[in-house]
């Protein structure tokens, strides 16, 4: 995906951040290029498919 954003005349006076996530980015200023990547590092045996505890009928 290619995206071009122009924030002409943008002025930041005060910033308050309450929470962040593991995949967060917070930028103020100029950036020529931002490269995003992700990977999945959980081994397949860590997944539980179905109920963890047997449920009564």
C-alpha positions in Angstrom: 0.0 0.0 0.0 1.3 3.4 -0.9 -0.1 6.4 1.1 0.8 10.0 0.9 -0.2 12.4 3.6 0.2 16.2 3.7 -0.2 17.9 7.1 0.5 21.4 6.0 -0.2 23.9 8.8 -0.4 21.2 11.5 0.7 22.5 14.9 0.9 20.2 17.9 0.5 22.0 21.2 0.0 19.2 23.8 0.0 15.5 23.6 -1.4 13.1 26.1 -1.1 9.3 25.8 -3.2 7.1 28.0 -2.4 3.6 26.7 -0.3 2.0 24.0 -0.4 -1.4 22.3 2.3 -3.8 21.3 2.1 -2.6 17.7 2.0 1.2 18.2 3.7 4.0 16.4 3.6 7.6 17.5 5.3 10.2 15.4 5.5 13.9 15.3 7.7 15.4 12.7 8.9 14.5 9.2 9.5 11.0 7.9 10.6 10.1 4.5 9.7 6.5 4.8 8.1 4.2 7.3 8.6 0.4 6.9 6.1 -1.8 8.8 6.5 -5.5 9.3 5.1 -8.2 11.4 5.7 -11.9 12.2 3.9 -14.6 14.0 6.2 -16.2 16.6 3.8 -18.5 18.6 4.5 -22.1 18.0 1.6 -24.2 16.6 1.5 -26.4 19.7 0.7 -23.3 21.9 -2.8 -23.1 20.3 -5.8 -24.7 21.9 -8.5 -25.4 19.5 -11.8 -26.2 21.1 -12.7 -26.0 24.8 -9.9 -25.7 27.3 -12.0 -27.3 30.1 -14.6 -29.9 29.3 -18.1 -28.3 29.5 -21.1 -30.2 31.0 -23.8 -30.9 28.5 
